[in-house]
């Protein structure tokens, strides 16, 4: 009777199990911690594997004991007597206590070791230091030793550990690039450290892993890993582009400005001109996404400037209506911004 009931219950749970397996295959591969592309992610994957093997071991032992007890002590035909009542066994109680403690030690020792290793950025600081500041709802990446600042895209050299100093300007956020490393919180008024390492050149996707407001799910960014020569050239090009932009706009010679530059200087420069109020737009035309998640094209850019709240609720960027920027000027501004490239 017990076996039949157990079988029916398992049969009913089968569709749920199959659905769970099916849904577990959904998602973006670039956001999977099970496909590491850097040293930090590889360290964490080993911890995941260890935890999985420990859990499978416990499951196997419990299943064997369960089946054994179920078969040995099941009620036999014609047996209507009350089973012999036994008191607790001190030996078994000790075993049930010691085994979980040993399993926890097996998990805790390598986990603590990995946690300390991933938080130690001393070696990485010898290569590159990047300040990561989280904002509602965008990311700022500042290279203090290079005089370069970017928004939404973090560029790093391949094969080298880079140190990250993490903080926030408003609420708690969390920096996470699943295929490169784990999550580290960005706390306002505090600074956390971690390091990042990419084994191959490519683009890796990052997310905010701490619920920070209505547009938390749209707070995406990218990590672009370049070969050392390409990385050095990118730094030089970014610095030169920023210096050229600053020099031109500081000249106040509006006769030599295009219409788009004039609109930019009048409406955008105060926030986007390096004051760390809004993302740097020095290489805006090179970016792969707009506002972290939108397709990078003129139509979306114009819609974003008109009503950013509609596309990313809670963002601090104000919208500009037609009385502030006409449709003609908006088109010129969009063309100017999309042309801001260093490549």
C-alpha positions, 0 to 999 in steps of 0.5 A: 500500500505504501509503495503504491502511494509513493509510486503515485506521488512520484508519477504526479511529480514527474511533469513538474520535474520534467518542466524544471529540467526544461526551464533550467536550459533557458537563458543567455549562455553568456550569463551562466556561471557554469561556463567560466571564461576567467580564473575567478569564475573557474574557482567558483565553479569548483566550489559549485561542483564540490557542493553538488557532489556532497549533495548527491552523496547525501541524497544517495545515502538517504535514498538507500536507507529509505528504501531499505527501511521501507522494504524491511519494515513494511507491514506484512500480510496478516500482521496486525500487531503493534511493532516493538517500540524502541527508545533513541540510540545515543550511537545513532544520535552521535552519528547523525550529528557528526556526519553533517558537521564533517560535511559542512567542514568539507564545504566550508574550508574550500569556500572560505579559502576561495572567498579570501582569494577572490577578495584579495586584489593586491596582485591585480593592483600591480596591473590595473586599478579601475574604480567602479561606481554604481548609479541608478541605473548605470555603471561608471568605470574610471581608470584613475591612473590613465585619465579615462572614464567610460560608462556602461562598458568596462574594458580590460586586458586579456590574461591579466588580473585587474583590480576593481574598487567598488562603490555606489552613489545612491543605493546598494547595487551588486557587480556581477559578471557570471562568466568571469567572477562572482558578485560583489556589493557596491555600497554607498559610502563604502568601498569593496575590492575584487579582481577580474580576469578574462582568459580570452578576448571577447565581450562578456555580459554583466548585471546588477545582482542587488534589487535596487529599484524599478529598473533593476532588471535593466541595469546591464553592462558589458566587459570587453576584454582586449589583447594587450596591444589593442587595450593600450591603443584603446586607452590612448584613443580614449584619452586623445578623444576626451582631450580633443572634445574638452579642448574644442568645447572649452574654446567657446568658438561656436562658429566652428561647431556643428548644429549637433555640437551646439545642442549638445553643449547647451543641453547635455554638457553640464551632466555628461561633460566629465562631472561624474553626474551622468555617463561619459559620452566620449565614445558613445558611437562605439557602444553596442547598446543604448541605456544598457539594453536598447538597440543602439540606433537613432530612433531609440536615441531620440526616444530616450532623450525625449522620455527616458522614464518611459524606457527606464523607469526611475532613471535620473536623466530628465526628458527634453520636450519639443519646446526645449529641443525641437525635432530638427535639433534632436535629429542633429544631436542624435547624429552628433552623438552617434558619430562620437567614435574612437574606432 
